[in-house]
Amino acid sequence: MAKEIQQSIFLENAVGKLANLCSELKAAQVNVKAISVVDSGDFGVVRMLTDNPEKTSDILKERRLSFLESQVITSLLPDKPGALADAARELAEAGVNIQYVYGSAAGEGRALVVFRVSAPSLAEEILSRISS
């Protein structure tokens, strides 16, 4: 369980744009830990967590890309039916709004889930109980 900085990047939806961005991160030895891309026609929003958000921000600024930084909560939930339902229910019962969520199986029976929520500290406390 951790609070992390996520970059949301406004990126042109064209061949090679994501490849170029990821190649620059690779050249800078920045690892992408989680990513979500949602398109909206000619542009998309790339949400990503990296192992070095400061360096990522520097690269985005150098490329003159529009981006926002947000605090998100990451959690390793059990990779089994109902784990996300249970987490979402616990958060809802505590009055925490989930603004968005994305994730993927992480292996070894765990799923990495990224939450953007209305109350990060409370969500972190709840999700630590669930994931332990």
C-alpha positions in Angstrom: 0.0 0.0 0.0 1.4 3.3 -1.0 0.6 6.9 -1.9 2.2 7.6 -5.2 2.5 10.4 -7.7 0.8 9.7 -11.1 1.4 11.7 -14.2 -1.6 12.2 -16.5 -0.2 13.2 -19.9 -2.2 14.7 -22.8 -0.7 12.9 -25.8 -1.5 13.1 -29.5 -3.2 9.9 -30.7 -0.8 9.1 -33.6 1.6 6.3 -34.6 4.7 6.3 -32.5 3.8 9.0 -29.9 3.6 6.5 -27.0 6.6 4.6 -28.3 8.6 7.8 -28.4 7.6 8.8 -24.8 8.4 5.3 -23.5 11.7 5.3 -25.3 12.7 8.5 -23.6 11.8 7.1 -20.2 13.8 4.0 -21.0 16.9 6.1 -22.1 16.6 7.9 -18.7 16.4 4.6 -16.9 12.8 5.3 -15.7 10.7 2.2 -15.2 6.9 2.4 -15.9 5.2 0.6 -13.1 1.6 1.1 -14.2 -0.1 2.6 -17.3 -3.5 3.3 -18.6 -4.4 5.0 -21.9 -7.8 6.4 -22.7 -8.4 7.9 -26.1 -10.7 10.7 -27.1 -10.3 11.0 -30.8 -7.1 12.9 -31.9 -5.7 12.9 -28.3 -5.5 10.6 -25.4 -4.8 10.7 -21.7 -1.9 8.5 -20.6 -1.9 7.9 -16.9 1.3 6.4 -15.6 3.2 5.6 -12.4 7.0 5.4 -12.7 9.7 4.5 -10.3 11.0 8.1 -10.6 8.2 10.7 -10.8 10.6 13.7 -10.6 12.7 12.5 -13.6 9.5 11.7 -15.5 8.2 15.2 -14.9 11.5 16.7 -16.1 11.2 14.6 -19.3 7.6 15.7 -19.9 8.5 19.4 -19.4 11.5 19.1 -21.8 9.1 17.6 -24.4 6.6 20.4 -23.7 3.9 17.9 -23.1 0.8 19.0 -21.1 0.4 16.9 -17.9 -1.0 16.9 -14.4 0.3 15.2 -11.3 -2.1 13.5 -8.9 -1.8 11.6 -5.7 -3.0 8.0 -6.1 -3.1 5.0 -3.9 -1.6 1.7 -5.1 -2.6 -1.6 -3.5 -1.8 -5.3 -4.1 -5.1 -7.0 -3.8 -5.7 -10.8 -4.0 -6.0 -11.9 -7.7 -9.4 -13.6 -7.1 -13.0 -13.0 -8.0 -14.6 -10.4 -5.7 -11.4 -8.8 -4.4 -12.0 -5.5 -6.2 -15.7 -5.6 -5.2 -14.8 -6.0 -1.6 -12.3 -3.1 -1.7 -14.8 -0.9 -3.5 -17.5 -1.7 -1.0 -15.3 -1.0 2.0 -14.3 2.3 0.5 -17.9 3.2 -0.2 -19.0 2.3 3.3 -16.4 4.6 4.6 -17.7 7.4 2.4 -14.6 7.4 0.1 -15.4 8.1 -3.6 -13.4 6.2 -6.2 -12.8 8.7 -9.0 -11.1 6.1 -11.2 -9.3 2.8 -10.9 -7.1 0.7 -13.1 -4.9 -2.3 -12.6 -3.6 -5.6 -13.7 -2.6 -9.0 -12.4 0.8 -8.8 -10.9 1.6 -12.5 -10.5 1.9 -14.7 -7.4 -1.9 -14.4 -6.8 -1.8 -10.6 -6.5 -3.2 -7.7 -8.6 -1.7 -4.2 -8.6 -4.6 -1.7 -8.4 -4.3 2.1 -8.7 -7.0 4.1 -7.1 -7.7 7.9 -7.4 -9.9 8.6 -4.4 -11.5 11.5 -2.6 -9.8 10.7 0.8 -6.3 9.2 0.2 -5.3 8.8 3.8 -8.5 7.0 4.8 -8.4 4.9 1.6 -4.8 3.9 2.4 -5.8 2.8 5.9 -8.8 0.7 4.5 -6.8 -0.8 1.7 -3.9 -1.8 3.9 -6.3 -3.8 6.1 -7.8 -5.5 3.0 -4.5 -6.3 1.3 -2.8 -7.8 4.4 
